[in-house]
Amino acid sequence: MVPGLTMNEATGFLLRIIFIVSLYAFVVVAFLVLRRQLRHASLSSGPEGVGMQPVSSRLILHACGPDDGPVGRVIDLEREIIIGRRPPSDVLVLDDSVSSQHAQFVPAAGGGWLVRDLESTNGTKVNDLRIGASVRLATGDRVEIGAMSWRYVDPSSPFEGRTR
């Protein structure tokens, strides 16, 4: 026991010390985590591609209804994805003209990506043509799913900036 303090005062003092030490420990841990994340981010965007992850193919939202924006939304194609109105679709949209599971994007043998319609009511279009089977995508292709229009971009393509 500390001389001159009652048991309640000593307990309160000890709890305050523990609280202050815990608070400082939290701040230090938060600082270290943020520093590690910033260091990781700066390494992955270093000069001339040093430490950069390979860029994956992607879909960029080109046009859509008011509920499914914003235009410019990007979906990185790193694994199979399904676009639809209901789970278990990976990309959920609100457009009523989109089926529960509308279209699927799958990696193509030898590289690139395929899109296939999942027997949707309103179909899937690639460059204004309704598809019935899987279609291999090329950079600049426009994929229409309901009122949404997605632009496919493959960064490994020599024609990356091309549009159709």
SULRAWO-V653446 format. One record per backbone hydrogen bond with DSSP energy under -1.0 kcal/mol. NH is the residue of the N-H (numbers start at 0). CO is the residue of the C=O. Records with the same first field share a line. If there is no record, write none. Layout:
NH: CO + CO
This chain:
4: 1
9: 5
10: 6
11: 7
12: 8
13: 9
14: 10
15: 11
16: 12
17: 13
18: 14
19: 15
20: 16
21: 17
22: 18
23: 19
24: 20
25: 21
26: 22
27: 23
28: 24
29: 25
30: 26
31: 27
32: 28
33: 29
34: 30
35: 31
36: 32
37: 33
38: 34
39: 35
40: 36
41: 37
42: 38
43: 39
45: 42
48: 45
49: 46
51: 48
57: 152
58: 74
59: 150
60: 72
61: 148
62: 148
67: 64
71: 60
72: 69
74: 58
76: 56
77: 75
80: 104
82: 102
83: 90
84: 98
85: 99
88: 85
89: 81
90: 81
92: 83
97: 94
101: 82
102: 82
103: 115
104: 80
105: 113
107: 111
110: 107
113: 105
114: 134
115: 103
117: 101
124: 143
125: 128
126: 141
128: 125
130: 123
134: 114
136: 112
139: 151
140: 137
142: 149
143: 124
144: 147
147: 144
148: 62
149: 142
150: 59
151: 140
152: 57
156: 153
159: 156
161: 158
